[in-house]
Amino acid sequence: MSEDHVGRIRQQWAEQRPDLDTTPMGIIGRLHRLSDHLHAELRPVFAAAGLSDGDFDVLAALRRAGEPHELTPGGLAETTMVTSGAVTKRVDRLEAAGLVARTVCENDARSRRIRLTPAGLAVVDDVVERHLANETRLVAGLSEVERTRLAHLLETWGRVLGAG
């Protein structure tokens, strides 16, 4: 099997600078390339439903919260790992599309909660099934053992880097 793109780059460095250990480049370079490819493969599923990946992230967070499928803006920011400003923009778009509604908290009239509407619940339930089918397709070339090992390695590395 011939070298992939990153392998060719590493080989060039080995010829020009044999004193350098390019092993990290083999991991990180491949992850960058895979990330770009995966984003391109994942976005069409969301786009077909009129959503961005960020919109889906908000809908999915609300769905995972369980009945009544609502969170505070801060809770959404925490579970989606984006700023409260980004959450506000996403919620504004989703509210305009009728997929979420803002409600006043019963015990604090200054505080708001974001709740899936029935239409939002239907959309997220449909899209998550298509999204998982797409992800299954994308990892189908790996055996079950390889998928399990890779998931474990990535989790471990994420924890080591504080991104877990």
Secondary structure, 3 states (H helix, E strand, C coil): CCCCHHHHHHHHHHHHCCCCCCHHHHHHHHHHHHHHHHHHHHHHHHHHCCCCHHHHHHHHHHHHCCCCCEECHHHHHHHHCCCHHHHHHHHHHHHHCCCEEEEEECCEEEEEEEEECHHHHHHHHHHHHHHHHHHHHHHCCCCHHHHHHHHHHHHHHHHHHCCC
